[in-house]
Amino acid sequence: MTMLTKLAEIESRYDELNQKLSEPETSRSPNLLRDLGREHRELGKVVSAFRELKKVEAELEGNREIIATEADLELVTMAKEEVLGLQVQRQALSEKIKLLLLPKDPNDDKNVILEIRSGTGGDEACLFAGALFRMYMRYAEEKRWKVDTMSVSQGSQGGFKEVIVLLEGDSVYSNMKYESGVHRVQRVPATETQGRIHTSAVTVVVLPEAEDIDIDIQEKDIRIDVCRAGGPGGQSVNTTDSAVRITHLETGMIVICQDEKSQIKNKAKAMKVLRSRLLDKKQAEQDAELTAQRRSMVKSGDRSDKIRTYNFPQDRLTDHRIGLTMHNLPKLLDGEIEDLVVSLRTYYQTEALKTGGK
């Protein structure tokens, strides 16, 4: 199938969706309306670029006809100048369409379970985990995503030993998926009296939220224990058996949620986390069967590898996967990371184009 044929089929499907979305039957089915609307939005990006490309092609043809038939030299000169500009537009639109036609990550539209854990560095690692958490929360606020805290373990001097949140909104995984990995920080801790630079590490894990249809967990597959919540909390948090610990018997995975006063709510949150972790494990096993090149494209950063360094003395952020260096750490840690996210996405899309999306 040629690209033009594929684009024509997409345009036809887009028009068909326009018709279906206007039908009363569709509006009476929220699930159908959601699914058709999502497909319509995705195809709309391709169709818009395709129609713009057809318009440019028509203008090119018109100007070429003027060049070939017109006797007025001034008109011919103007037509030639327009052709040059239109050729640049055509090339840019063609590249854009190629990117839009790349196989889409099936998880891109999903919500995200974001897990941030302090690593080497003790209290300093906990403090930086808190700084990364704030960075992502500010970014989520900018994106108008909903944040639901799943689990929190605070550091003794501030920050977090571990914090797990659910991010809900538009294309959350698409924007966050390149954040998984080890984030290294180099700075002078507040408690350092000699002014020495310390190196600490924080692990960030981004999991697409698994739905029931993705991972089916039976009651016989898990063991559920309840106990009193520990650590700081509001009234009655530590006086009732509200904390829930779920153990997945086959894998040994353990999830604990205790932030809610309700045992039912804690269980629901713990199941969300467990389901997403199992989905990630399943996908990792599938990735392991592919070639090393394919694996690097899909995972875009193994969690055991250092992906990024935040160097405070040099006011520098370096992403080691793509060789990108940015400055102004206070601005970046205040959640202004859109340029970083776009750079990562563009890099991996370009790599995918080189391999034909394989």
N, C-alpha and C positions, 0 to 999 in steps of 0.2 A: 504494500500500500504506500503510495507516494504521500509526501507531507501535505500537498494540496488536497488530496482526496480525504485524508484524515481530518484536515481542518474543515472541509465542507461537511463532513459527517458531524463534527462537533457543533458547527453552526446550526445544522438541522436539529440536533438534539436540544440545543439551547432554545430554539424557537418553540419546540415541542414542550419544553418545561415552562416557558412563558404562558402557554395555553393552559397547561395543567394547574399552574399556580393560581390562575384566575377562576378556576372552576369551584363552585360551592362545596362539592364533595371533599376537595382538598382541605379547605378551611375548617371542615368539621373533624378532621383527623390531625391532631397536633403532631404525632410522630411522622406521618406522611409529609405534613407541611414542613417540618424540620429537615427531613432527609432531602426532599426536593429542593428546598431553599438552599441547603448546603451545596448540592450539586450545581444548582443554578449559579451561585456565586463563584464557584471554582471555574465552571465553563465560561462564565462571563468575562473573566480575565483573558482567556484565550481568544474568545470571539471579538472582544474589543480590539485587541492587537491585530487580529486577522482582518477585520474590516478596515482598520487604519492602513494596513499594508495594501489592501485592494485599492483603496483611495489613492495611495502614493503611486501604485503601479499604473492606474488610469491617468494620473497627472504626468507621469513619465512618458507614457504613450502619446499623450497629446502634445507634449513639448518636442518629442522626436519627430512627430508629423510636421510640426512647424519648421523644424530644422531642415527637413527633407524637401518641403514644398514651398516655403515662404521666400519671397524675393526681397523683402525688407530686411536689410542687414541688421538694423537695430533690434527688430523682433527676434531674429535668429540668435543674436548675441545674448539677449535676455533669456531666451529659451535654453541656451547652452548653460548659462549660469544656474538656472533653476534645476536643470538636470543634475548638475553636480551636487546641489543641496539635497535633492530628492534621493539620489543614490546613497547618500550618507544615512538618510532617514530609513530607507529600505533595508540597509545592512543592519541598523540598530534594531528595527522591528523584527527582522528575521532571527537575530540572536535572542531577542526577548521571547519569541515564540518557541524557539528550540528549548529554552529553559522551562517554559510553561508546560511543554509536552513531555518533559522528563518524567519517568515513573514517580508517582507521589508516594512519600512515606505514609503508610496507612495510619500511622499514629499522629500525624501532624496536627490534626484538628482536636486531639484529645486533651483533657485536663491533665494536670501533672501532680504527682507526689514528689515534693522536693525535700530531700534529706540532707542536712548539714551536720557534720560531725567534726569535733576537734581531733587533731592527730598529734604528731610529735610537737612538743613545745609547752606542755602543761597549761598553766593559767593563760599564757600569751596566746596559745592556740585557741582557747575558749573565747578570749576577747576578740580574736580575729574572726572566729565563727560568728560572733555577734555582729561584727562589722559587715560580713558577707550577707548575713540574714537581713540586715537593714538595707543593704544595697538592692537585694532582690525584692524586698517589700516596697521600696520606693519605685522600682521599675514596674512592679505589678500595679501599683497605684496609678502610674502614668498610663499603663495599658488598660486600666479599668477592669482588672481581674479581681475576682472575689477570693479572699484568703480565709481558709479554715484551718486553725491550728489542730494538729492531730496528737502531737506529743512533744513535751519540752523537758529537758534536763539541764538545769542551769549550772554554770561554773561557779566555783566558790568565790572568785574575785570579779564576777560579772561575765557577761557573754553566755555561751552555751557549750555544754559537753555534747549535746545533741538536740536538734530541733527538727521536727517533721511537720510540714504543712501541705495542705491541698490547695492548688491554684486552679481556679475555674474561670474560663473565659474563652475568648476567640483566639484560636491557633496558639494555645499556650505551649504545647510541646514543640511546635515548629520554631518558636522563639527561644525556648529554654534548652533544647536537647544538646547543644554543644557545651553546656556548662558542667557536664559530668566529668569528674576527674579530681586530681589533687591540686589544690591551690596553695602555693607557697608564699609566705610573707617574710620580708626582710625589713626589720626596723628595730629601733631601740625601745624596749618595753618601758613602761612608766616606772616599774620597780627597779630598773637597772641603774645603779649608782655610778658605774664606771663609764657609762656612755657607750657600751659595746652593743654592736648590732647582733640581734638574735634571729635565727631562722626557724620558723614554725610552719606547720602544715595543717590544712583543713581539707576534708574530703566532702565533695558535693556529689550527690546522686540525684539524677532526674529520671523519674519513672513515669511512663504514660499510665494514666489511671485505667486500670483494667475494669471491664464491665463483666457482668455475669456470663455473657455469651463468650467472652474471651477465656475466662478461667472458671471452671465449675468446681467448687469446693463442697464436698459432702460433709455432713456432720461426723461421719465415721473417720474422716481424714484429719480431724483436728481434736485437740484437747483444750478445753477452756477452763482456766482457773480464775477465781475472783479473790480480791483481797482489798485491804484498805490502801488508799492512795498515800504515797509518801511524798515528802518535800513540801515546799510552800504551797498554800492554796487558800481559797476563801473558806467561809464558814461551812461546816459539814463535809468538806472535801475529805478530811482525814478521819472522820468519825463514822463513815459508812463503807461497806464493802463495795465500792464503786469501780475500783481499778480492775481492768481485764487483761489477762495474759493468755494469748492464743499460741499454741504450739502446733505447727504443721508436722504431723507424725512422719511422713515419708522423707521430707527434706531436713527436718530438725529446725526449720525457721521459727523464730520466736518474735512476736510482736506484743508490745505492752502499751496500752493507752489508759491514762488516768486523769486527763485534764477536765473531763466532764463530771458533774455530780451524779449523772445518771449512768448506771451500769449498761443499760441498753444502748445509749449513745456511744459509750466507750467501745462496746463490742462492735458496733457498726463501723466506727472509725478504724478499729484494729483490723477488721475484715477488709476494708478498702486497701489498707497498707499491705496486708498479706497477699491479697489478690494481685496487686500491682507488682510486688516483688516476685511472685511466681511467674507472672507474665514476662517480666524482664529475664528471669532465669531461662524460661522456655525459648525466648528469642535469642539469648546468648548461646544456647546449645545449637540452635539452628544456624547461627552465624559461624560457629566453630566448624561447621561442615563445608563452608565455602573457602575460597582461596584467600590468602593473606591480603591481597589488594582489595578484594570485595569486602573483607571483614573490616578493614580500615575505613572504607567508604561508609559502611552501614553504621558502625559504632562511633566513628569520628572522635576517637579519644578514649583509650582504655582507662578504666578508673584507677588502675595501679600505677599509671604514669603521671608525672608532673605535667600539667597542661599549661599552667600560668604562674607567673611570679609577679608579686606586688612589692616593688622596691621603694620604700619610703624615703631613704636618704637621697635617691636620685629622682624621686617623684615620677616613677616609671612603672607602667604595666607592660609586661611582655607575654604574649600568647605564643608558646613554643611550637604549637602545631603548624601555624601559618607564618611564623616569623614576624608577627605584627607587634610594634611597640607604640604605646600611647602614653601621653603625659597628663598631668593634672589629676592625681589620685583622689583628692578630696571630691572633685566633680564626679569622677567615675563611681566612687563608693557612695555617692549620694543618689545613685540609681540612674545616672545618665550614661547608659551602656548601649544605647540603640546602635551607635556607629560600630561598636565592637560586634554586636549580634549580626548586623548586616554584613560586615567584613567576613565573618566566619561562614555565614550562609552562602555568600557569593563565592568564596573559595571552594567550598565543597560542591556547589553547583557546577562550577567550572571544571572541577576534577571529574564530576559525573559526565559532563559533556565529552570529555576526552575519551571516556570508556563507553560512550554511547548509552549511558544510563545503566550500565551493567555492574 
